[in-house]
Amino acid sequence: MAGPGVENARRYLAGQAAAGAGWWIAVFTSDRVRDATLGDLSPAWLVGPDLVLFVGGSALAARGSATWGWVTLAWTTAVTVGLWAYALATGGAGWGALAMTAAVVGTAAAALTLALGRLPTHWITVGPFAFRPAPERAPGSHLRHSLQQLVVFWVTFFVAVPLVLAAVERRIGLRWSALDGPVVRVAGIGLLVVFSGVGIWSCLSMALRGEGTPLPSATAQKLVVVGPYRFVRNPMAVAGLAQTTGVGLVLGAWTVIVIAFAGAIVWDALIRPQEEHDLAERFGPSFERYCAEVRCWVPRPPST
């Protein structure tokens, strides 16, 4: 009997098959949908193979065929690469490229689940990303390593990636005018400044009181329940979500904000359970009491 993960994968694929068929109907009945998703591309060259390999493949995979799951994934990936190349070259078909990117992610997760019986979330925290206590070092060394990690993370995810996403939005015509204006930018700067302070405070607490770093491969040797950790269990995740949202508001890039929330959902669903399992094994009742007193995402005043 299939487990809940496989059943959910099959439901997703059935929904994807229906959505694909509905999209093709819309393409041939609405100029607006065709222009937004295909640009000047003629749908005639794509409709046949896509109905077989995407719509039909998703439907067959939904019936439990892992082979058709991989076939659908291969086709979806190829179409997505092609649409992105076209969108970046011409400035058209931006919504189609985005929709197919989402389909690749969903199809990959479903295909893996069908093949393995469950989504292999444990693959995320293996090798260099496995949870391991930090080696014995002086507090200053822990702090130096933590700040270095913070700088790399911030430059990558609060500067480089958002700038690329904002440029792509402009190139493929997906800018949202509601995010343009001084009020939005001031709000973004406020979020960025306030929660950057929270991020630095969390990093200091982790390094100096926890004797570790934010990285899972050199995590804190001691349970950290001081600083911002008194108010919320994952202040760095909360800060990262708010900081990325702030950057998105400053740049007027809605895709940055969407990816921030999507990343938070993925982290909460796939990585946090593994992290908390590791903490429960290492700190036992102390961590259980901490979880009972402090929320994961929503801060509240400490009980003591």
C-alpha positions in Angstrom: 0.0 0.0 0.0 1.4 3.4 -1.0 2.4 5.7 1.8 1.1 9.3 2.2 4.1 10.7 0.4 3.4 8.6 -2.7 -0.3 9.4 -2.6 0.5 13.1 -2.5 2.9 12.8 -5.4 0.3 11.0 -7.4 -2.3 13.7 -6.6 0.2 16.4 -7.6 0.8 14.7 -10.9 -2.9 14.3 -11.6 -3.4 18.0 -10.9 -0.5 18.9 -13.1 -1.9 16.8 -16.0 -5.3 18.7 -15.6 -3.5 22.0 -15.4 -1.4 21.3 -18.5 -4.5 20.4 -20.5 -6.3 23.5 -19.3 -3.4 25.6 -20.2 -3.4 24.3 -23.8 -7.1 25.1 -24.1 -6.4 28.6 -22.9 -3.5 29.0 -25.3 -5.7 28.3 -28.3 -8.7 30.3 -27.0 -6.9 33.4 -25.5 -4.4 35.6 -27.2 -3.5 37.0 -23.8 -2.5 33.7 -22.3 -0.6 32.7 -25.5 1.4 35.9 -25.5 2.1 35.8 -21.8 3.3 32.2 -21.8 4.7 31.6 -25.3 5.4 35.1 -26.7 5.8 34.9 -30.4 6.4 31.2 -30.5 3.9 29.2 -32.5 2.1 26.7 -30.3 1.8 24.3 -33.2 5.3 22.9 -32.8 5.0 22.2 -29.1 1.4 21.1 -28.6 1.7 17.5 -29.8 4.8 16.4 -27.9 3.7 18.3 -24.8 0.2 16.7 -24.7 2.0 13.3 -24.8 5.0 13.9 -22.6 3.7 16.5 -20.1 0.0 16.1 -19.9 -0.1 12.4 -20.7 3.1 11.6 -18.9 1.9 13.3 -15.8 -1.4 11.4 -16.0 0.4 8.0 -16.4 2.8 8.9 -13.5 -0.2 9.8 -11.4 -1.3 6.1 -11.9 1.9 5.1 -10.2 4.4 4.8 -13.1 7.8 5.9 -11.9 9.2 5.6 -15.4 6.7 8.1 -16.8 7.6 10.4 -13.9 11.2 10.5 -15.1 10.1 10.9 -18.7 7.9 13.8 -17.7 10.7 15.4 -15.7 13.1 15.1 -18.7 10.6 16.7 -21.1 9.6 19.5 -18.6 13.3 20.3 -18.0 14.0 20.6 -21.7 11.0 22.8 -22.3 11.9 25.0 -19.3 15.5 25.5 -20.5 14.2 26.4 -24.0 11.6 28.8 -22.7 14.1 30.6 -20.5 16.6 30.9 -23.4 13.8 32.4 -25.5 12.5 34.7 -22.8 16.0 36.1 -22.0 16.8 36.5 -25.7 13.5 38.2 -26.7 11.9 39.5 -23.5 8.7 37.4 -24.2 7.2 34.2 -22.7 8.2 35.2 -19.2 5.2 33.7 -17.5 5.6 30.5 -19.4 9.2 30.2 -18.2 8.2 30.8 -14.6 5.3 28.3 -14.8 7.5 25.6 -16.2 10.2 26.3 -13.6 7.6 25.5 -10.9 6.6 22.4 -12.9 10.2 21.2 -12.9 10.5 21.5 -9.2 7.1 19.8 -8.5 7.8 17.0 -11.1 11.2 16.3 -9.7 9.8 16.0 -6.1 7.0 13.8 -7.4 9.3 11.6 -9.5 11.7 11.0 -6.6 8.9 10.2 -4.3 7.4 7.6 -6.7 10.8 6.0 -7.3 11.9 5.9 -3.7 8.6 5.7 -1.8 9.2 9.0 -0.1 10.9 12.4 -0.7 14.6 11.9 0.2 14.9 15.0 2.4 17.8 13.3 4.2 19.9 13.9 1.1 20.0 17.6 2.0 22.0 17.1 5.2 24.7 14.6 4.1 28.4 14.9 3.7 29.6 18.5 4.3 26.1 19.5 5.2 25.5 16.9 7.9 24.8 18.1 11.4 28.0 18.1 13.5 29.1 20.0 16.6 31.8 22.6 15.9 35.3 21.6 16.9 36.8 22.9 20.1 38.0 26.5 19.5 38.5 29.7 21.4 35.4 31.9 21.5 37.0 34.5 19.2 37.7 31.8 16.6 34.0 30.7 16.7 33.0 34.3 16.3 35.4 34.9 13.3 34.1 31.8 11.5 30.5 32.8 12.2 30.9 36.3 10.9 32.7 35.0 7.8 29.8 32.7 7.1 27.4 35.5 7.6 29.2 37.8 5.1 29.2 35.1 2.5 25.5 34.3 3.0 24.5 37.9 3.0 26.4 38.8 -0.1 25.1 35.8 -1.9 21.4 35.9 -0.9 20.8 39.6 -0.1 22.9 41.1 -2.9 23.9 38.8 -5.8 20.8 36.7 -6.2 18.3 39.5 -5.7 20.1 41.7 -8.3 20.0 38.9 -10.8 16.3 38.3 -10.2 15.5 42.0 -10.5 17.4 42.1 -13.8 15.6 39.0 -15.1 12.2 40.6 -14.1 13.0 43.7 -16.1 14.3 41.6 -19.1 11.2 39.4 -19.4 8.7 42.1 -18.6 7.5 40.9 -15.2 7.9 44.0 -13.2 5.1 44.8 -10.8 4.4 48.5 -10.6 2.8 48.3 -7.1 6.3 47.8 -5.7 7.7 51.0 -7.3 7.7 54.1 -5.1 9.5 55.7 -2.1 7.2 54.3 0.6 7.8 50.7 -0.5 11.6 51.3 -0.6 11.6 53.0 2.9 9.7 50.0 4.3 12.2 47.6 2.7 15.2 49.6 4.1 13.5 49.4 7.6 13.1 45.7 7.4 16.6 45.2 6.2 18.2 47.4 8.9 16.2 46.0 11.8 16.5 42.3 10.9 20.1 42.6 9.9 20.6 43.6 13.6 18.7 40.5 14.6 20.8 38.4 12.4 24.1 39.7 13.8 22.7 39.4 17.4 21.8 35.7 16.6 25.2 35.1 15.1 27.0 36.5 18.2 24.8 34.4 20.5 25.5 31.3 18.5 29.3 31.8 18.5 29.9 33.2 22.0 27.4 31.3 24.0 26.8 28.2 21.9 30.4 27.8 20.9 29.7 27.1 17.3 28.6 28.6 14.0 25.3 28.9 12.0 26.5 26.1 9.6 25.0 22.7 10.3 28.5 21.2 9.8 29.9 23.3 12.7 26.8 23.8 14.8 26.7 25.0 18.4 28.1 22.7 21.0 25.7 24.1 23.6 22.0 24.7 23.5 21.5 28.4 22.8 18.6 29.9 24.7 19.9 33.5 25.1 19.8 36.7 23.1 17.1 36.5 20.4 16.7 32.8 21.0 14.8 33.7 24.2 12.0 35.0 22.0 11.9 32.7 19.0 13.6 29.3 18.3 14.9 30.3 14.8 15.8 34.0 14.9 18.2 33.6 12.0 15.5 32.1 9.8 13.0 34.8 10.8 15.7 37.5 10.2 16.6 36.0 6.8 13.0 35.9 5.6 12.5 39.6 6.7 15.8 40.7 5.2 15.2 39.1 1.9 11.7 40.6 1.8 13.2 44.0 2.6 15.7 43.6 -0.3 12.8 42.7 -2.6 11.0 45.8 -1.6 14.0 48.0 -2.1 14.6 46.6 -5.6 10.9 46.5 -6.4 11.4 42.8 -7.3 8.4 40.6 -6.4 10.2 37.4 -7.3 12.7 38.0 -4.5 9.9 38.2 -2.0 8.2 35.1 -3.4 11.5 33.1 -3.3 12.0 34.3 0.3 8.7 32.8 1.4 9.2 29.7 -0.7 12.6 29.2 0.8 11.2 29.6 4.3 8.5 27.0 3.6 11.1 24.6 2.2 13.4 25.1 5.2 10.5 24.7 7.7 9.3 21.5 6.0 12.5 19.8 5.0 15.4 21.1 7.1 14.0 22.2 10.4 12.7 18.8 11.4 16.2 17.3 10.8 17.8 20.1 12.7 15.4 19.7 15.7 15.9 16.0 15.7 19.6 16.5 16.0 19.1 19.0 18.9 16.7 16.7 20.6 19.2 13.8 20.5 22.0 16.0 21.8 20.2 18.0 24.4 17.2 15.8 25.3 14.8 17.2 28.0 16.5 20.7 27.9 15.6 21.1 24.2 12.1 19.7 24.8 11.4 22.2 27.5 12.8 25.0 25.2 10.4 23.9 22.4 7.5 23.9 24.8 8.3 27.5 25.9 9.5 29.2 22.7 7.7 29.2 19.4 9.4 28.4 16.1 8.4 31.4 13.9 6.3 33.8 16.0 8.2 35.7 18.7 6.8 36.2 22.1 8.1 37.5 25.4 10.1 34.9 27.4 8.2 33.3 30.3 11.0 34.1 32.7 
